[in-house]
Amino acid sequence: MLFPALLSLIGPACADDPQGQRDCADLRSAVLQLVGDWSKAMLFASRDMDRDGWLDANVAHSAFKDVQIEVMHFDYAYEAVPKSRDACHELAFQFGIEVGTYIEGVMATGKRPARGVQGR
């Protein structure tokens, strides 16, 4: 998976350092773009988005809504986290792994888990 490699490219960030704050913002943007791409792939696998789609549209749309809710949770947590390299990295890494695992599970099984991302 390329996700951990993406996170390793982000330089150090400190709360007092404007560059550090920009690095945290860049990391947030990158992880949201990646999750957005994964979500789009899931939607394209549904019948609504592709005539040859194999993923049930209801499953894809429900899972997409779960991901949207997780994005809102991530944004809320991002606003509260100190803008340090370790804090930003940990938050983005955890979010990316959890959402990525959820989407991979939906794509692999063709079913949405009874509980959403992180068991919510």
Number of C-alpha atoms within 10 A of each C-alpha: 7 6 15 13 9 14 17 10 9 16 12 17 22 17 13 10 13 12 14 20 20 13 21 28 14 13 23 19 13 16 18 18 12 16 21 16 12 18 23 14 15 23 23 19 21 22 16 16 15 13 10 11 15 13 23 16 19 14 19 27 17 14 24 20 14 19 23 15 15 19 17 11 12 19 14 11 14 18 9 9 12 16 23 19 19 14 16 26 21 13 16 25 17 13 21 19 15 16 21 20 14 21 23 15 14 18 21 10 10 16 16 22 14 8 9 17 20 11 8 9
